[in-house]
Amino acid sequence: MRDMPTLARRRRGRTNRWTSPLRTWIPSPGGGGGGGRGSWRGLRRKRVFILGPSHHVYFDHCALSEFEYYATPLGNLAVDRETLLEIEGCGEKFGWMHAETDEGEHSIEMHLPYIYKMLDLAGKADSAKVVPILVGAIATQKEKLYGRVLAKYLKDPENVFVISSDFCHW
């Protein structure tokens, strides 16, 4: 079985409609490899999109955070309300998370301290904002609709995407 850093290195040289010009970062277990600091330094990151699966509440759409910031032990991360409102206005049935849902869900939360640290190392902790999106049990057709909405943000080099598989519980 290949580890995530090996797969990431092998895919860097390939170009297709899913990997280029995407700017994605995938953390690996144990904090090594994966996206690492190289994915953050020297780049013009303004926004970090964080997509995570819903565990505690069932819904069949993607839900946006109502919070203005997320607190981490290292510092606060501002939520990009303007971008969330823009996404909601696209007409593809994004919903809003209730505060209890957002607070109870760990698939996004577990990444926040690391994101803060990487932004801090890049000198962006005070200026970059996060765009949290909780993904419900969506059908393939809805995946395509949401993918079309997010495509413009994926193409923007000022954005980075963190996609939580929540493959482990810390």
N, C-alpha and C positions, 0 to 999 in steps of 0.2 A: 504494500500500500504506500502510495506517495504522500509525502507531507505537503501541507499547503504552500510553504515557501518554494518548493521545487515546482509545483504546478504554476505558481505565479511567475517564476522565472521563465518557464517554458512558454507561457502565453504572451509575455511581453513583446516578443518579436512577431507575433501574429496579428493580423488585422482582419476584422470582420465587422459586421454591423452591430455586434454586441460588445466588442472589446475596444473599439476605437471610435471616437476619441475619448472614451470613458475615463474618468478619473475615480477609480474605486479603491477602497482600502479594506482589506479583510484581516482582522486580527487573528492570530494563531494561538493555540493553547500554550500557556506558560509565558506569554508575553514576548517570545522571540520570533523572528522571521515575519511572515505575513507582510503587512504594509510597512511596518517600521517607520523610523523617522524620515527616511528618504521620501516617503510619500507626502510629507508635509512641509519640509524645509524648502525655502527659496521659491515656493509657489504662492500664487495670489489667492489664497483660500479666504473666501468671505462667508461661506455657508457649509455646514456639515449636515447632510440629510441622514437621518437615522431611521431605518425601517426595521421593525421587529414584529414577530408574530404575537397575536393575542392568545393568552393562556387562560385567563380567568373569566372573560366575558365573551359570549358568542355574538358575532355580528357578521354580515356578509358584505362588508365594504371596507374601505380604509378609513381610519379615524385620525383626526388631527388633534394636537394638544391645545388646550385652552390656557395653559400656563404662560407667563411672561418670561420666566427663567426656570432653569433646573439648578438646584443646589447640589454641589458635590463636596466632598471633604477638602478638596483643593481650591475651590472657588466656584462662583456661579457661572453658568452658561446661559446667555441670553437666547430666548426663543425668537426666531424670525417671524413675527406675527404678520408682517407685510406679505411675505412669501406664502404663508399658510392661507391667508385670505385670497391671494391670487389663485392658489391651487383649488380652494373651495369654489371659487367663482367660475371654474372651467366647465361646470355642468355635468361632471362625471360622478356625482353622488358620493363625494367624500363626506364623512360625518365628523362630528366633534366628540372627543372622549369626555366623559364625565370626570371630574377631578378624582373621584374614588377609583375609577378604572386606571387612570394615568398613574396614580400613586401606588396602586396594587400590582402593576405590571412590571416585571423585571427584565424583559427582553431588550428594552431600550436602556433602562437604568444601569445595567451592569457595564455598559460601554462608556458612560459619561465621565468617570474619573480619568480614564485613559485618553479620551478625546480631549478633555481639558489639558492634561499633561502635554499631549502632542501639540496642541494649539499654543500652549505656553512656551514650549521649546522653539516654536516657529515665530514667537512674538505676536501671536494673533488671539490670545485668550481673551483680551478685552474688546476686540473688534469683530471677530467672527461670531456668527450666530448658528444655532442648531435648528433643524427643521424635522421634528419628530413625527413619524407616521406609523401608527399601529395597524398592522395588516390582519384583517379578519379572515374567515373561511370563504375565500372568493373563488368563483368558478373561472375557468380558463378564459371565457369571453371577457369577464371583468378584468382579469390580469392584463389582457391586451389593451383595454381602455385606460387603465391606470398607467400602463407602460407608455402609452402615447402622451399622456399628460406629463409624465416625468421625463420624457425623452429630451425636451428642451433644456431641462436642468442638468441632465447627464452630459449634454454636449458642451456646457459652459465650463471652461477650465477653472473658474473661481469656485466651483462646487466640488465637494468630495462626498461620496456615498459610503456609509457604513451600513452593511446589511447583516442583521443579526440572525443567525440560524438558531441561536440559543441551544447549541449542541452540548453545553455543559452548564452546570449550576454551581456557582461559586458562593 
